[in-house]
Amino acid sequence: GWIYGSITEDILTGFKMHCHGWRSIYCIPERPAFKGSAPINLSDRLHQVLRWALGSMEIFLSRHCPLWYGYGGRLKLLERLSYINATIYPLTSIPLLIYCTLPAVCFLTGKFIIPELNNAANLWFLSLFICIFATSLLEMRWSGVGIDEWWRNEQFWV
């Protein structure tokens, strides 16, 4: 539980274990080994996401931050990047908030602040969008999640 004084001790435990050389494996037993309970309404889901975000920021601002903790250990670069991604995801809300308010500002002021794209920029944007969409489809396929569950998760995320 509260070994590190954080509400997200599972991330810290895994991070410290990987720093000491432990390896993770992906295990899917035929019969589900653990069954948890997920929030079923928006209010509970938002409360859970808030707890996760607070815990992630707590780790990011602590001495256990993956940016500087565990160098000289056996943590691989991709593992470190994965833990950095897990701890800084609450900061992604800032550009998302700007992205969501920008159309309203443009609409209210009557000015379009983004320049027109040329063909090369359109191709870059389209390829980026296709890559993100393909990654999402592959994650859904690998995890065995159905389309309804995936769509519900996307709605909760937004």
C-alpha positions as CSV (number, residue, x, y, z in Angstrom):
1,G,0.0,0.0,0.0
2,W,1.3,3.3,1.2
3,I,5.0,2.5,1.2
4,Y,6.0,5.6,-0.8
5,G,3.3,7.9,0.6
6,S,1.5,8.0,-2.8
7,I,-2.0,7.0,-3.9
8,T,-0.5,5.4,-7.0
9,E,1.9,3.0,-5.3
10,D,1.5,0.4,-8.1
11,I,3.4,2.6,-10.6
12,L,6.2,3.3,-8.1
13,T,6.5,-0.4,-7.1
14,G,6.8,-1.4,-10.8
15,F,9.2,1.4,-11.5
16,K,11.5,0.5,-8.6
17,M,11.4,-3.2,-9.4
18,H,12.4,-2.5,-13.1
19,C,15.2,-0.2,-11.8
20,H,16.5,-3.2,-9.8
21,G,16.5,-5.4,-12.9
22,W,13.1,-7.2,-12.7
23,R,11.6,-8.1,-16.1
24,S,7.9,-8.0,-16.9
25,I,6.0,-10.5,-18.9
26,Y,2.6,-10.4,-20.6
27,C,0.5,-13.1,-19.2
28,I,-3.1,-13.9,-20.2
29,P,-4.4,-17.0,-18.5
30,E,-7.3,-18.8,-20.1
31,R,-9.5,-18.2,-17.0
32,P,-9.4,-14.6,-15.7
33,A,-7.1,-14.5,-12.7
34,F,-8.3,-11.2,-11.3
35,K,-11.6,-9.4,-11.8
36,G,-11.8,-5.8,-10.8
37,S,-14.6,-3.3,-10.7
38,A,-14.7,-0.3,-13.0
39,P,-16.7,2.8,-12.5
40,I,-20.0,2.6,-14.2
41,N,-21.1,6.3,-14.1
42,L,-19.4,9.5,-15.2
43,S,-19.1,10.9,-11.7
44,D,-17.2,7.9,-10.3
45,R,-15.1,7.7,-13.5
46,L,-14.1,11.4,-13.2
47,H,-13.2,10.9,-9.5
48,Q,-11.0,7.9,-10.4
49,V,-9.2,9.8,-13.2
50,L,-8.6,12.7,-10.8
51,R,-7.0,10.3,-8.3
52,W,-4.8,8.9,-11.0
53,A,-3.8,12.4,-12.3
54,L,-3.0,13.6,-8.7
55,G,-0.9,10.4,-8.1
56,S,0.9,10.7,-11.4
57,M,1.8,14.4,-10.7
58,E,2.8,13.4,-7.2
59,I,5.3,10.9,-8.7
60,F,6.5,13.4,-11.3
61,L,7.3,16.0,-8.6
62,S,8.9,13.6,-6.2
63,R,12.4,12.1,-5.9
64,H,11.1,9.0,-7.6
65,C,10.5,10.9,-10.9
66,P,11.5,8.6,-13.9
67,L,13.3,11.5,-15.5
68,W,16.2,11.3,-13.0
69,Y,15.6,8.4,-10.6
70,G,17.2,5.0,-11.3
71,Y,20.1,6.0,-13.6
72,G,22.9,3.5,-13.3
73,G,20.4,0.7,-12.7
74,R,19.0,-1.8,-15.2
75,L,16.1,0.2,-16.5
76,K,15.9,0.2,-20.3
77,L,15.3,3.3,-22.3
78,L,11.8,2.3,-23.5
79,E,10.8,1.3,-19.9
80,R,12.0,4.8,-18.7
81,L,10.0,6.5,-21.5
82,S,6.9,4.4,-20.6
83,Y,7.1,5.5,-16.9
84,I,7.7,9.1,-17.9
85,N,4.6,8.9,-20.1
86,A,2.6,7.5,-17.3
87,T,3.6,10.3,-14.9
88,I,3.3,13.3,-17.2
89,Y,-0.1,12.4,-18.8
90,P,-2.0,14.9,-16.6
91,L,0.0,17.7,-18.2
92,T,-1.6,16.8,-21.6
93,S,-4.8,18.4,-20.3
94,I,-3.2,21.9,-20.9
95,P,-2.8,21.6,-24.7
96,L,-6.1,19.7,-24.9
97,L,-7.9,22.6,-23.1
98,I,-6.3,25.0,-25.6
99,Y,-7.2,22.8,-28.5
100,C,-10.8,22.6,-27.3
101,T,-11.2,26.4,-26.7
102,L,-9.5,27.6,-29.8
103,P,-12.5,27.0,-32.2
104,A,-14.7,28.9,-29.8
105,V,-12.3,31.8,-29.7
106,C,-12.0,31.8,-33.5
107,F,-15.8,31.7,-33.8
108,L,-16.4,34.5,-31.4
109,T,-13.7,36.8,-32.8
110,G,-14.5,36.0,-36.4
111,K,-10.8,35.4,-37.1
112,F,-9.2,32.2,-38.3
113,I,-5.8,32.1,-36.6
114,I,-4.4,29.0,-38.3
115,P,-2.9,29.5,-41.7
116,E,-4.1,27.4,-44.7
117,L,-2.3,24.1,-45.2
118,N,-0.5,23.2,-48.4
119,N,-0.5,19.8,-50.0
120,A,2.7,18.6,-48.2
121,A,1.3,19.7,-44.8
122,N,-2.0,17.9,-45.6
123,L,-0.1,14.7,-46.3
124,W,1.9,15.0,-43.0
125,F,-1.3,15.6,-41.1
126,L,-3.1,12.7,-42.8
127,S,-0.2,10.3,-42.2
128,L,0.0,11.3,-38.5
129,F,-3.8,10.8,-38.1
130,I,-3.6,7.4,-39.8
131,C,-0.7,6.3,-37.6
132,I,-2.6,7.3,-34.5
133,F,-5.7,5.5,-35.7
134,A,-3.8,2.4,-36.6
135,T,-2.1,2.3,-33.2
136,S,-5.5,2.5,-31.5
137,L,-6.8,-0.3,-33.6
138,L,-3.8,-2.5,-32.9
139,E,-4.1,-1.9,-29.2
140,M,-7.8,-2.8,-29.3
141,R,-7.0,-6.0,-31.2
142,W,-4.1,-7.1,-29.0
143,S,-6.0,-6.5,-25.8
144,G,-9.2,-8.3,-27.0
145,V,-11.4,-5.3,-26.2
146,G,-14.7,-5.2,-28.2
147,I,-15.8,-2.2,-30.2
148,D,-18.4,-1.2,-27.6
149,E,-16.0,-1.3,-24.7
150,W,-13.4,0.7,-26.8
151,W,-16.0,3.3,-27.7
152,R,-17.1,3.7,-24.0
153,N,-13.5,4.2,-23.0
154,E,-13.1,6.9,-25.7
155,Q,-16.2,8.7,-24.4
156,F,-14.8,8.6,-20.8
157,W,-11.5,9.9,-22.0
158,V,-13.0,12.9,-23.7
